[in-house]
């Protein structure tokens, strides 16, 4: 996700399903000012490679202060519990080889 100069993310709770278990924000650059992540009442001054993780983004207030200069780039990852999808078929769980088109139809929870 990119936040150019002047952008921000208002304080909010995520609108996720009941399987939401956590969020990770990984900072990919530090060539900007402002743009601090705020989770509940904590403000983070991050560096390249830092990660902030928190549970249940539907219950935790979070946002990003205004980027004053530069471009803020982060990777956001949302985690779900194992009940968020149907179990994989036995042949996939046992690492049996599948044809490429079968593999594509059995991809679950790639939330990036």
Secondary structure, DSSP 8 states (H G I E B T S, - for coil): -EE-TT--EEEE-----TTEEEEEEEE----EEE--EEETTEEE---TT-EEEEE-TTTS-EEE--EEEE-EEEEEEEEE-GGGS----HHHHTT----HHHHHHT------
